[in-house]
Every structure is written in C-alpha cells, then in structure tokens.
C-alpha cells in the first residue's frame, strides 16, 4: 500500500534510506497559507488564532471552550493555575510521561504524588490512584500514552466521588473519542500539544480545553500578561492588570499551519491507525515481544506511538539501527530525575520497574508507507528468530 500523502517524498526501506521514528506532518497547502500570513498585518496573535480556536473546538472538543497557547507545557501550566493548585497541594501524577506533564507543578510548588503504570497499556494505574488519594488531594493528572485512552469514565467517577479536579494531558491523543464523545468531556481541563512531532504541528504550540465557562475569560487574560485583550483592542481597557499573566499565546503563523492540518486530519488518522494495525498484524504473534495495544471497545483512538515490550529490546534496537531504522524509548520514568527527587523517597513503582528496560517505540508518521511498516516488522521478526 502506498503512502496516502502523495505530495511528500517517502522514506523507503527499499531505497535503504533511513526511517526516523518521527517526522513532522506539514500540510500540502502550508506554503500558500504561510505566504498569505507573512504578506499581511498579523504575524503574532491575530484573527487566525481566533479562527483556529473555533475550528479546533468544533472538530475535537464538542464545542467546549478552547484557548490556544504557545506549547502544550503552557497549556498545562494554565490548567494548573486555573484549577487553583497552590503550593504544597497534593497532585497525583503519572510516573511515566514526558517531564512536561509534571514540571509546571514545580513552578507552583505543588506536592507531586507519582502513580505507577498499568502494565497493559502503560497508562497511569487507576488502582494505584485510588490508593494515593487522601483528604489533601487536590487534582489527578493523567496522560493517554501513545494515543491509547485511559478508562475515562472510571477516572471521572473517582474524581467526582472525592471532589477532585481531573486534568487530562491529551498531547498524544488528539482526535480521540470515548463512548462517541470528545475526550474533553471527561475532564475538567484537557490540554493538547502541537509540538513538531505530534499529530498536527505549528512547530510548537498547544491548546487548553476547559469546561468551566467562568474560567474561560480568566484563561484568556492569563495567557496574555493578565490583560483583557478584547477590551484593550476595543479602546475601553482601564489600563490595569489585576492578576499575574504570562506570554503564552499562539501566533497566526502557527494557527495557519494548524488550520491546514485540520483539513487533512481524517487522512492523518486513517494513515496512522493503518500503520498501527499493520504492526499488530505482523509482530503481535511473536512470542519474544508484547505489543502495547488498545482493547477498550468504547475508545475511538488516533494512534501516536507504537510500543513493544521485549527482554531483547537492546538487541532489536541495535540491529534495526544497522538497517537505518530509528527506534527509541521516547519517554522515561520521571522518578529518575533529580528535580523530582524529594517526591520519591520510600516510594516503589513495581510495574514501572518490570518494563523500564524493555519498552521500545517503533517509527510511526505520515511519511511512512504501509509497506515500510511491514518491512520494519519483518526485520524485527528476523532479529528475534535468530534467538530461537
């Protein structure tokens, strides 16, 4: 099967060219859209940012409020501020995630309580979450690893039962639905990332979706120095700043790329999920590895990573590199980093311990053909066949 994106050069194993683990998706009309922006008045936050927020909300968020920002990390920091998280508040977080999920909590001085992983999907362990909840717990933060959704309904019920704020890091699960509804309906705050290697990209960028309409106007102000931008541009601003804000806005340059990518998103979803399915069909039966897969019948997902677990991880990675096929672990357990040291004393993560040296992420992006995925699978099977 050929690549669905005919306007872009392919990275093919047949030509012995490298297959990187990630590759940015640049929409076919990107140059035209960028040319229009740079020929006009608005380069920074302008009318295209407003348009992007409306289109994004309609496409991915069931028309919940959306604030576009400069990065997924910006979106997380805003979510934590809007959630009212203060110094020493207890926040339950995944131990296995990009550090961007947890670092903004250090800005605030919150007390992080790391939760172990679920061995089935590498998402946060709901069982461990329930053990960590105390009267001091302010919020639960969770990530949908690689695009595989957590049990959103169960997490929502836990949060409601204990009156805890639920914050979803959906940087890896853009476009996903749970029980035919946008995943943004299951958390108080949901963030997205448009960093270079995500499903769609603006080079760097992010979005915060929030269900509380009262918090929406506050989010708009905090995003831009604490200034009510609409009033300032309308000539009625009282020239006062009453809350600490940040320079977290998206630009029209970024928005134009994202708007063009959204037009192609259904194709992006189809292609990424086909690569995921191709890997499953070709290596899931290999007894020397286990594929991290989605098996929740309520989930409609857009896959971002394909991850395998194998005691022969290093052997696989080394031999694939010889074939110019890039693989990596991508994310690492956060308790290994010195910045989180004070939160991990006497804490054990037995599930994370089991797989920390065994997981490996395979290439997945729109530059790949389905045949490339088949050939990567073939190489892996060949490597592991020699073990027997």
C-alpha positions in Angstrom: 0.0 0.0 0.0 1.3 3.5 -0.9 1.6 6.4 1.4 -1.6 8.5 1.5 0.3 11.8 1.3 1.4 11.8 -2.3 2.8 15.3 -2.2 5.7 14.4 0.1 8.8 12.3 -0.6 8.8 8.9 1.0 11.4 7.4 3.2 11.5 3.9 1.9 13.4 0.8 3.1 13.7 -0.4 -0.5 16.0 2.6 -1.2 17.9 1.9 2.0 17.0 5.4 3.2 16.6 6.0 6.9 13.2 5.6 8.6 13.1 8.1 11.5 11.0 7.3 14.5 9.1 10.7 14.0 8.6 13.1 11.1 6.6 16.3 11.1 3.4 16.4 9.2 3.4 19.5 7.0 0.1 20.1 5.2 0.2 20.3 1.4 -1.0 23.9 1.3 1.3 25.1 4.1 3.5 27.3 1.8 0.5 29.0 0.4 -1.1 29.6 3.8 2.2 30.9 5.3 2.7 33.2 2.3 -0.7 34.8 2.9 0.1 35.3 6.6 3.5 36.9 6.1 2.1 39.2 3.4 -0.5 40.6 5.8 -0.6 42.6 9.0 -0.9 39.8 11.7 2.1 37.6 12.5 1.5 37.2 16.2 -1.8 36.5 17.9 -4.4 37.7 15.4 -7.7 36.7 13.7 -6.3 33.3 12.6 -5.8 32.3 16.3 -9.4 33.1 17.0 -10.5 31.1 13.9 -8.3 28.2 14.9 -9.9 28.1 18.4 -13.3 27.9 16.9 -12.5 25.3 14.3 -10.5 23.2 16.8 -13.3 23.3 19.3 -15.8 22.2 16.8 -13.6 19.4 15.4 -12.1 18.0 18.6 -13.8 19.4 21.7 -17.6 19.2 21.2 -17.6 23.0 21.2 -16.1 23.3 24.7 -14.1 26.4 25.3 -10.6 26.4 23.8 -7.6 28.7 24.4 -4.7 28.4 22.0 -1.2 28.8 23.5 2.5 28.6 22.7 3.1 25.0 23.8 1.5 22.0 25.5 3.5 22.9 28.6 2.0 26.4 28.6 -1.4 24.7 28.4 -0.6 22.5 31.4 0.7 25.4 33.5 -2.5 27.4 32.7 -4.6 24.4 33.6 -2.9 24.0 37.0 -3.3 27.8 37.7 -7.0 27.8 36.7 -7.5 24.6 38.8 -6.5 26.6 41.8 -3.4 24.5 42.6 -1.3 26.1 45.2 2.0 25.5 47.0 2.0 22.1 48.8 -1.2 20.9 47.3 -1.1 17.2 46.7 -1.4 16.2 43.0 -1.5 12.7 41.7 0.5 12.3 38.5 1.8 9.6 36.2 5.4 8.5 36.9 5.7 7.5 33.2 5.3 10.6 30.9 7.1 13.4 29.3 8.5 15.7 32.0 6.4 18.5 30.6 3.4 16.9 32.3 4.9 17.4 35.8 7.4 20.2 35.6 4.8 23.0 35.6 3.7 21.7 39.0 7.3 22.6 40.2 6.7 26.2 39.1 3.8 26.3 41.6 5.5 24.4 44.4 2.8 21.6 44.5 3.5 18.2 46.1 3.7 15.5 43.4 2.5 12.0 44.3 3.6 9.7 41.5 1.4 6.8 40.5 2.6 3.6 38.9 1.7 2.4 35.4 -0.9 -0.1 34.2 1.2 -2.9 32.6 -1.4 -3.5 30.0 -1.2 -0.1 28.3 1.5 1.9 30.2 -1.1 4.5 31.2 -1.5 5.6 34.8 -2.7 2.8 37.1 -6.2 3.6 38.3 -5.7 1.1 41.1 -2.7 3.0 42.4 -4.5 6.3 42.1 -7.2 5.1 44.4 -4.6 4.1 47.0 -2.9 7.5 46.8 -6.0 9.7 47.3 -6.2 11.5 50.7 -8.2 14.4 52.0 -5.3 16.6 50.8 -5.5 15.5 47.2 -6.3 18.5 45.0 -6.2 17.0 41.5 -5.4 14.0 39.4 -3.4 14.4 36.3 -3.3 11.7 33.6 -1.9 11.0 30.2 -3.2 8.9 27.3 0.1 7.2 26.5 0.8 6.9 22.7 -2.9 7.6 21.9 -4.3 4.8 24.0 -7.0 6.1 26.2 -7.3 5.6 29.9 -10.6 4.4 31.3 -12.0 8.0 31.2 -15.4 7.2 32.7 -13.8 5.5 35.7 -11.4 8.3 36.2 -14.2 10.8 36.0 -16.3 8.9 38.6 -13.3 8.7 41.0 -12.7 12.4 40.7 -16.4 13.2 41.3 -16.6 10.9 44.2 -13.7 12.5 46.0 -14.4 16.0 44.7 -11.0 16.1 43.0 -10.2 18.1 39.8 -9.4 16.0 36.8 -6.7 17.2 34.3 -6.1 15.3 31.1 -2.8 15.5 29.2 -4.0 14.6 25.7 -0.8 15.7 24.0 -0.7 12.2 22.5 -4.4 11.6 21.9 -5.7 14.3 19.6 -8.9 13.5 17.9 -9.8 10.6 20.1 -13.3 9.9 21.3 -14.7 7.8 24.2 -18.2 6.5 24.0 -18.7 8.6 20.9 -18.0 11.8 22.7 -14.9 14.0 22.7 -12.4 13.0 25.4 -12.6 16.6 26.6 -16.0 15.9 28.1 -14.4 13.6 30.8 -12.0 16.0 32.5 -12.3 19.5 33.9 -9.2 20.5 31.9 -7.7 18.9 28.8 -4.5 20.0 27.1 -3.2 19.3 23.6 0.3 19.8 22.1 1.3 20.8 18.6 5.0 20.3 19.1 6.8 19.3 15.9 6.3 15.5 16.1 2.7 15.5 17.3 -0.3 14.5 15.1 -0.5 18.1 13.8 2.0 20.8 14.4 2.7 24.5 14.4 6.4 24.0 15.1 5.4 24.4 18.7 2.0 25.2 20.1 -0.7 23.9 22.3 -4.4 24.3 23.4 -6.3 24.2 26.6 -9.9 23.0 26.6 -11.8 23.9 29.7 -15.4 23.1 30.6 -15.9 25.8 33.2 -17.2 28.9 31.2 -16.3 31.2 34.1 -12.7 30.1 33.9 -12.5 30.8 30.2 -12.3 34.6 30.4 -9.6 34.2 33.1 -7.7 31.8 30.9 -7.7 34.4 28.0 -6.3 37.1 30.3 -3.6 34.9 31.9 -2.5 33.8 28.5 -1.6 37.4 27.6 0.1 39.1 30.6 -3.2 39.3 32.6 -4.6 41.9 30.1 -8.1 41.8 28.9 -7.1 41.8 25.2 -10.6 42.4 23.8 -11.2 45.5 26.0 -7.7 46.8 25.2 -8.2 46.5 21.4 -11.7 47.9 21.8 -10.3 51.1 23.4 -12.1 50.6 26.7 -9.3 49.0 28.8 -8.9 50.7 32.2 -5.1 50.2 31.9 -4.7 48.0 34.9 -3.5 44.4 35.4 -5.1 42.6 38.4 -3.7 39.1 38.1 -0.3 37.6 37.1 -0.2 36.6 33.5 2.2 35.0 31.0 3.2 35.3 27.4 1.6 32.1 26.4 -0.3 32.9 23.2 -0.2 31.1 19.9 0.6 33.1 16.7 -1.2 33.5 13.4 1.8 31.8 11.8 1.3 28.7 13.9 -2.5 28.9 13.5 -2.4 28.9 9.7 -0.4 25.6 9.7 -2.8 24.0 12.2 -5.9 25.1 10.3 -4.5 23.5 7.1 -3.6 20.3 9.0 -7.1 20.0 10.5 -8.4 19.8 6.9 -6.2 16.7 6.4 -6.9 15.2 9.9 -9.2 12.5 8.8 -6.5 11.3 6.4 -3.9 11.6 9.1 -6.0 9.5 11.4 -6.5 6.8 8.8 -2.9 6.6 7.9 -1.5 6.5 11.5 -4.1 3.9 12.5 -3.2 1.7 9.5 0.4 1.7 10.4 -0.5 0.7 14.0 -2.8 -2.1 12.6 0.0 -3.2 10.3 2.5 -3.6 13.1 -0.1 -5.6 15.1 -0.9 -7.9 12.3 2.8 -8.6 11.6 4.5 -8.8 15.0 1.9 -9.3 17.7 2.1 -13.1 17.4 5.9 -13.1 18.1 6.4 -14.8 21.4 9.5 -12.8 22.2 7.7 -9.5 22.4 4.4 -7.9 23.5 2.7 -5.1 21.7 1.1 -2.3 23.8 -2.4 -2.2 22.3 -5.8 -0.7 22.8 -8.6 -3.1 23.6 -11.3 -0.8 25.1 -14.4 -1.2 22.9 -15.6 2.3 23.9 -12.4 4.0 22.6 -12.1 5.6 19.1 -8.4 6.5 19.1 -5.8 8.2 16.8 -2.6 6.4 17.5 0.6 8.3 18.1 3.1 5.7 19.2 3.6 2.0 18.7 5.3 0.4 21.6 6.7 -3.1 22.1 7.9 -4.8 25.3 10.7 -7.3 24.9 13.5 -8.6 27.1 15.5 -8.3 23.8 14.8 -4.6 23.5 18.5 -3.6 23.2 19.2 -6.3 20.6 16.2 -5.2 18.5 17.2 -1.5 18.7 20.8 -2.2 17.8 20.0 -4.3 14.8 17.3 -2.0 13.5 19.8 0.8 13.6 22.0 -1.1 11.2 19.1 -1.1 8.8 18.7 2.6 9.2 15.5 2.2 11.2 15.3 4.5 14.2 13.7 3.4 17.4 13.8 4.8 21.0 12.2 4.8 24.4 10.9 8.4 23.9 9.7 8.9 27.5 11.3 7.9 30.7 10.1 7.4 34.3 10.1 10.8 35.9 11.4 9.5 39.3 14.8 9.1 37.7 15.3 12.8 37.5 16.9 14.9 40.3 14.3 17.6 40.1 11.6 15.2 41.4 13.8 13.5 44.0 12.0 14.9 47.0 8.8 13.3 45.9 10.0 9.7 45.5 11.6 8.9 48.9 10.4 5.4 50.0 8.1 5.1 47.0 8.1 1.9 44.9 6.8 1.5 41.4 6.8 -2.2 40.8 5.1 -2.2 37.4 7.4 0.5 36.1 10.4 -1.5 37.4 9.3 -4.5 35.4 9.4 -2.9 32.0 11.7 0.1 32.4 14.5 -1.6 30.3 12.2 -3.5 27.9 10.0 -1.0 26.1 10.8 0.4 22.6 8.9 2.7 20.3 8.8 1.9 16.6 8.5 4.5 13.7 5.1 6.0 13.1 4.3 9.0 10.9 2.7 10.1 7.7 6.0 9.9 5.7 6.0 6.1 6.1 4.2 3.8 3.7 2.3 0.8 5.0 4.9 -1.4 3.2 7.6 0.3 5.3 5.7 -0.8 8.5 5.6 -4.3 7.1 9.3 -4.3 6.4 10.1 -2.9 9.9 8.0 -5.8 11.3 9.8 -8.3 9.1 13.2 -7.0 10.3 12.1 -7.4 13.9 10.8 -10.9 13.3 14.1 -11.8 11.7 16.1 -10.5 14.6 14.1 -12.4 17.1 14.0 -15.6 15.0 17.8 -15.9 15.5 17.3 -16.1 19.2 15.5 -19.4 18.9 
